[in-house]
Amino acid sequence: MNKESRSYPETARILIYLLACAINEKECEIKPDQVDFDALYALAQKHAVCSAVAFALESAGIEERRFTQAKLKAKRKLGLFDIEREKIFKKLTEAGIWYLPLKGIVIKEFYPVFGMREMSDNDILCDKSKMAEVREIMETLGYSCESYGVRNHDAYQKLPVIEIEMHHSLFWAKDNPEFDCYYANVFDRLVHKDGCEYAFTDEDFYIYMLAHTYKHFSNNGTGLRPLMDIYLYLQAHPSLDFETIGKELEKLRLTKFEQLSRQLVTKLFGFQPLSEEDRELLSLFVDSSIYGSVRQGEYNRLTRMLDGSDARSAKMKYLFDRFFMNGEALENNYPFFAAHKRLLPALYIFRLFRGLFTHPKKIAHEIKNVVRYTSPKNRI
């Protein structure tokens, strides 16, 4: 098989193998003529893992310009982030504002080599009563405020490449009410480190990392990098109290997601064969990107609604239920007709004509997506 005829699943398998080699510091056994570098770079870029791939390729004596440049860029950017964070933390401490480094700031330390984990921004949680003071500090340090008081974080930028998100809460109530409620009193969960800096316990950081991953996974999808993060965090913390973690995950309804994710990453990056269940979950990560996509969001929604079935009967039932509302959907959207069911034919006629005249393309798009839907187990 020549390079031009290699399939997307094969490129994905090569990418995953290279990532596993990189994060395990294992010498990669691959030859240049086995790789379509254009396809590999496109997929690695989509998942924001080009730097990790560069380390793996170099272990096999392969230097590919695009990947090497991505690695150097990642190192430079991480160095700049480190410098900028020190300035921000110093100012926050001087102002007596407590702060908590989040996500990649912590996770990057578990990667075996500096620069292996790429970062697009830095996330920091602060005292929510001091966000106006935080803004003054950031602007004093030369940052422009791109967004303030809109979501659960304020966005700051310093050209050419530094982006900082200062959070006043971990989740946005409008998007994730359950998660936002769970973390309503997050400061009570933190442990003091030094000065005004706080940290999660090892168990609480793992729970937060899973909740954040699931937020993206269940909406527009997320890529392979979060799986690498989970694997390396588990490797670095072999004595996690999973009894405590399990009790907390039940509150967040993430028990199954954690179990499946932990099982997947252990096998995927441990060079072990995957089960059919593992492959179904993996396909949802591979087919997405690090920031997700509208298309992946639509697919995830259909997977939930169709219960992962691509059978003709399941699709017909879905379309029938979408048009002929009943139960909770009817009560929430049309309470009058829910109370007067003899008038439902009038509602169906009204919805049909309203849909055809106001958003026919949207209806056609949804029908096409349902017809084309393929179960996750058949995608890779």
N, C-alpha and C positions, 0 to 999 in steps of 0.2 A: 504493500500500500504506500503510495507516495504522499508527500506532505500535503499536497493540495486536496487530496480526497479524504483526509482525516476528518472525523466527525467532531461536533461540539462536545459530546460526552467524553471522547478520548482526550481532547484538550483539557477538559475539566479534571479528568483523572490524573493527567500529567501535572497539572497545577497543584492538586491536592498532595500528590507524592512529593513534589518539590517543597511545599510548605511543611510537610511532616519532617522531611530531612532537615530543613532549616531550623525549626524550633527544637528539634532533638539533637542538633549539631552532629548529624549523621552524614557521612560522605555520600553524595548523590551518585547513583549508578545510572547515568543516562548519557547518550551520545547526541551530538548536534543534529545528525540526520534523522533522529527520532522525534524532533520537535519542529512544529510550525511556529516559529517565533513571533510572527505577526499575530496569529490567533492567540498565542499564549500571552503576549503583552496586552492585547485588548482585554482579555478576560482578567488578568492580574490587575490591570488598571481599574477595571470595573469594581473589583473587590478591595482596592487600595492595599495591595500586598506585593507590589513590584519590588520593594526593597528586600523583603524576605526571600523572594524568588532569586534575586541577585546573589544573595549569600549561598543559596543552594547550588546555583549554577557554577559559582566560583569554586565550590568544593569538588566539582567534577572537572575543573580546569576549563570551564566555558565562561568567556566574558562576552556578553552581548551589550552593545553600547547603551541601548535604551534602559535596560535594567540597571546597569552600572550607574548611569546618571540619576536614576530614581533613588538609588541607595545613597549617593552623595547628597542629593537634595534633601532626603529624609534626615540625614545626619545633621546637615546645616540647620534645618528647620527645628529639630529637637534641641539643638544647642541654643538657638535664639529663644525658644520657649522657656528653657531653663533659666536663662538670664532675665527674661521678662517676669517670670513668676517670682523670682527672688525679690525684684523691685516691688511687685504688687504685694507680696506677703509682708515685706518690711513696712510698707505704708499702712496696711490693714492693722498690723500689730501696733504701730505707733498711734493709730486712731482707736485702738481697743475694740476692734471689730473681729469677732471670731470667724474662722473660715475652715472649710473642709475641701481638700483637693479630691476631685472625682475622676472616675472612668480612666481614660488613657494615661493621665498623670501618674496614677498608681500602677496600672496594669503594665505599662512599658518596662517597669523595673523587673518583671518576671521573664522577659525575653532574654535569651542568652547573650545577645550582643547589642550594644548601643546602636540605634538606628534601624534595627530590624522591624520594629513596629512603627508604621507611619501614623502621623497625627495631623488632622486638618485644623483642629482648634484645641483649646484647653477649657475645661469646665471646673468652676469653683463655686461651692455653696457658701453663702454668707448669711449673717444675721439679717433677716428680712426687714427688721425695723430700721436698718441703717443703709438702705439701698441708695438714698439720695447722697449720703456721704461717700458711698462706694463710687457713685458716678463722678463726684468731684475728684476723688483720688485718681480714677482712671483717666479723666481728661487732663489732670495735672501731669500725668505720666505720658501724655502725648497721644492718647487714644481718642478716636472719634466714636460717638455713641450712635450705633446704627439702629437700635431698637431699645425702647425703655418703657417698662410698665405694661407691656402688651401680653407676654406669655409668662411662663414661670422663670424666665431668665432674661437678662438684659445683654445685648450683644455689643461688643466693642471691637474696633479694628485699628491696627496700626500698620500702615504700609511699610514694606510691600506684602508681607505674608502672615502677620500675626493676627489671629482672631481669638478673642477671649469671651466666654459666656459666663456671666456672673449670675448664679442662680439664687433665688430667694426661696424656692421649693424644688423638690426633686422631680415632681411630675406636675403636669398642668391639669387642673381639675376638670376642664372641659373635655380633654382627651382621655384621661385615665382617672376617673373619680375614685375607684377602689384603691388604686395605688397611692393617689394623693391623700386619701383619708388615712391609709396605713402609715404614711410618713408625715402625718400632720405635726407630730411632736418629735421630729427627727433628732433634735439636739439632745433629748433625753437618752438616745441610743449611743451617743458618741463618747469616745474616750479622749481625754486631754493628752496632747503630745508635748507641745512646747510653746510658750508664749500664748498666742491666740489661735494656734493650729490645733485642729481636732481630727480624729480619724474614726472610721468604723472598726468594730471588732472584726476579726477574720471572717466569722460566720455572717455578720451583717453585711460586710462588703460583698460576699458571694451572693447573698440574697438580692442585694441591690443590683448587682451586675446581671443577674438572671432577669429581674423585673425590667430593667432597661432594655435588655436584649429582646424580651418578649414583647415589649411595647412596639418596637420596630417590626419584629417578626409577624405579629398579628395584624399590623396595619398594612404598610406598603412593602414589607419584607426587609430582610437584611442579609448581608453577605457572609463570606467565610471567615473574616477576621474575628467576629465575636466568638466563633467556635475555637479559634486559636487561643483567644483570651481565656476562655473557660478552661481549656485543657492545661494551659500553663499555670493558671491560678491553682487548679487542683494539684498539679505536680509540685508547686511550691508550698502547698498547705496540706500535707498528707494526713494531718490529725484533726481535720475539721469535725466539729460535733454535729453529725448529720441527724441526730435525734432532735436537737434544738432547731436545726435548719428545717427539718421536716414539719415541725409544728407551725413555724412561721409561714412556710410555703403553703400550708393548708389555708391560712387566712387570706393569702393572695390568690388562691386557686391555681398555683403553679407547680403542684406536686408532680403531675404527669410530665409537664414540660421539662422540669429539672431532671427527672429520671431518664427520659429519652435523650436529652441533650448530653448528660453525663455519659450515658452508654455509648452514644454516637462518637463523642470526641475521644473517649478512651480507645475505641477501636480504630477510628479514622486516623488519628495521629500516632497510634501505637502499632501501625502496620498489621492490623488484624482484619480478617474478613468481616464484611458487614452482613447483617440480616436483611430481609426484605423490609422490615419495619425501619431499620436504620436508613436504608436507601430512600424510602419515602420521605423521611424527614430531611435527609441531605439534599434531595432534589429541590426542596423549597429554599434552601440557603444558596445553592449553586445557581439557581435560575434568577436570583435576585442580584442586588449589588449592595455595596456597603451602606448606601443611603436609600435603598429601595426604589420603587417606581410605581407609578399609577397602575400600570399593567399588572405588576405583581400584587398590588393591593386588591385589584379586581379579582385576580386569580385566588388569592387567599380567602376573599369573601365567598366566592363560589364554592371553594373547597369546604368551608364551614357549612354553607347552606345545603350543599349536596351530600354532605358527610363523606366527601372524598370519592363518591361513586360517579363513574361516567356512563352508567347504564342509561339506555334510552328512557326507561320507565322513571328513573330518578329525575331526569331532565324535564320530562313531561309534567311530573308532579310539581317540580319547582315553578315552571311557567304557569301552571294552573293556579297554584297558590299565590303567585305574584299578582295575577289578574283578579281571581275570585278570592278576595281577602276574607279571612275568617279568624276567629279566636282573638288573641291579644293584638294582632296587627290591626284588625278591624276596630276593636275597642279604642286603641290609641289614636288612630287616624280619623275614624268616622264614628264617634260615640253615638250620634243620633241614629245612624243606620244599624248599629249594633243593638240598639234598644228597639228598633222597628224593622225587624228582619224581612217583613213582607214587602218592604220597599227596596230591597237589595237589587232587583233587576234595574231599577232606575239609576242606582249608583253605578252599576257595571256599564250601562250605556253612557252615562256622564263621563266616567273615567276613560272609556274607549275614545270618545270624540275629543276630550280634552288632551289626551296623550297624542293623538294623531295630529292635532292642530298646534300644540305648544312645544312638544319635544319628540318628534317622530324619529330623529336621528339617534337620540338617546335610547329609545325603545329598540330600534333596529340593532344598535351596538350591543345591548344587553342580550338580546335573542341570539345574535351571532356568537357572543362569548359562551353562552350556555351550550349551543350546538357544538362548538369547537372544543369545549372543555375536555381535558384528558386527566384522568386520575393521577396523583403524584407518583404512584408506583409505576406508571407507564412512561414517565418523562425522562428518566435517566437510569 
